[in-house]
Amino acid sequence: MFKFIGSIVAEMRLVSWPTWQEARRDFAMVVQYSIFFMFFVMIFDWIIKNGITQAVKLLVPFIK
């Protein structure tokens, strides 16, 4: 078990950690992409919802 933990510590020393500026830039990109896809899904959901609603409104008179 101690050998395993030691190997983890040794591997973590080899990791190339990002600088503060790189981390901020990457965080900003994640936020931008998240906002973009949130709006994309919202618009797609709105289109699908309205399309189904309109289809039901058109079909209801034929069911009666």
WONORCOR-V462442 format. One record per backbone hydrogen bond with DSSP energy under -1.0 kcal/mol. NH is the residue of the N-H (numbers start at 0). CO is the residue of the C=O. If there is no record, write none. Layout:
((NH CO) (NH CO))
//
This chain:
((4 0) (5 1) (6 2) (7 3) (8 4) (9 5) (10 6) (11 7) (12 8) (22 18) (23 19) (24 20) (25 21) (26 22) (27 23) (28 24) (29 25) (30 26) (31 27) (32 28) (33 29) (34 30) (35 31) (36 32) (37 33) (38 34) (39 35) (40 36) (41 37) (42 38) (43 39) (44 40) (45 41) (46 42) (47 43) (48 44) (49 45) (50 46) (51 47) (52 48) (53 49) (54 50) (55 51) (56 52) (57 53) (58 54) (59 55) (62 58) (63 59))
//
